[in-house]
Amino acid sequence: MRETPLEVSSKYVHGVTWPVSKGELLEAMERNGAPDDVLQTIRSADLARFVAPSDVHQALWVQA
């Protein structure tokens, strides 16, 4: 992951309506061009539902 968790959590979640399920979040991130390593990190996150962009940021930060 070359981008910081903060950059990722703002860049690839554009258009997401919160809260969002993990599956819906992954679909949106794929549409927004998220790289495979970022998508895999979200897939392996313990959360089933993301309430805000900060949840994405936290999931990425833990794995960074």
C-alpha positions as MATLAB code, in Angstrom:
seq = 'MRETPLEVSSKYVHGVTWPVSKGELLEAMERNGAPDDVLQTIRSADLARFVAPSDVHQALWVQA';
ca = [
       0.000    0.000    0.000;
       1.794    3.127   -1.210;
      -0.846    5.587   -0.049;
      -1.420    6.428    3.586;
      -4.535    5.050    5.305;
      -5.952    8.586    5.423;
      -5.516    9.048    1.660;
      -7.110    5.669    0.980;
     -10.010    6.213    3.359;
     -10.917    9.455    1.591;
     -10.034    8.632   -2.032;
     -11.668    5.246   -2.579;
     -14.845    5.626   -0.513;
     -16.247    8.471   -2.626;
     -20.002    8.088   -3.056;
     -20.504    5.675   -0.150;
     -23.614    6.177    1.977;
     -22.821    5.407    5.615;
     -23.304    3.030    7.348;
     -22.331    0.441    4.764;
     -21.812   -3.323    4.746;
     -18.379   -4.688    3.998;
     -19.614   -6.053    0.657;
     -21.101   -2.721   -0.427;
     -17.948   -0.917    0.676;
     -15.758   -3.269   -1.336;
     -17.942   -2.754   -4.426;
     -17.658    1.031   -4.093;
     -13.917    0.875   -3.521;
     -13.490   -1.344   -6.599;
     -15.533    1.139   -8.683;
     -13.325    3.950   -7.395;
     -10.154    2.142   -8.462;
      -8.810    0.862   -5.149;
      -5.774   -1.397   -5.609;
      -5.940   -5.097   -4.742;
      -3.859   -4.767   -1.556;
      -6.280   -2.180   -0.165;
      -9.295   -4.328   -1.059;
      -7.691   -7.368    0.563;
      -7.050   -5.405    3.746;
     -10.728   -4.422    3.935;
     -11.790   -8.022    3.174;
      -9.762   -9.239    6.155;
     -11.022   -6.536    8.543;
     -13.042   -7.776   11.519;
     -15.876   -5.332   10.848;
     -18.972   -6.505    8.988;
     -20.394   -2.965    8.862;
     -18.536    0.315    8.494;
     -20.262    3.293   10.132;
     -18.014    6.105    8.874;
     -14.845    6.711    6.840;
     -12.946    6.600   10.131;
     -13.744    2.856   10.336;
     -12.025    2.358    6.969;
      -9.089    4.467    8.103;
      -8.764    2.426   11.298;
      -8.941   -0.912    9.453;
      -6.220    0.218    7.074;
      -4.076    1.704    9.836;
      -4.111   -1.540   11.851;
      -2.842   -3.417    8.776;
      -0.289   -0.758    7.702;
];
